[in-house]
C-alpha cells in the first residue's frame, strides 16, 4: 500500500471514529432528557423506573473525551504538514479540519462535568459532527 493511500485511510479512520463518538455523546445527552416508561407507573417505589442522569453524564463525558483523543493523531499530522490540502478535494476542507482540531473541547467537558448546558452542548456537538461528516466527504479518493 502506498504512503498516500495509507494516509488517506488514516484520515478517514480518525474522522469516522470522531463522528461516532460525537453521535454517542449526543445519544447519552438525549438519555438525560428522556424519561422512562416506568417513571410514570412507579412514582412511589423509590424511583426504580427513573434513569440516573449521573450515569448518562458520565457516559457523555467519556465519549466526548474519546472523540477528542481519536482526533489527536490527525491533529498531529496536520500540524506536522504530513496532512495538507493535497489530501482533500478542496481547500475549504482543510479550513474546516483546522476548526475541528482547534476547537476547545475542554469547554464542553467542563460544562458536562458541572452538569449544566446539556442542550447547548448537544447543539454544538451536532454542528461539530456535521462538520466532521463534511470533511470526511471531501477526503481525496486517490
Beta strands, then each sheet from edge to edge (+ up, - down):
end
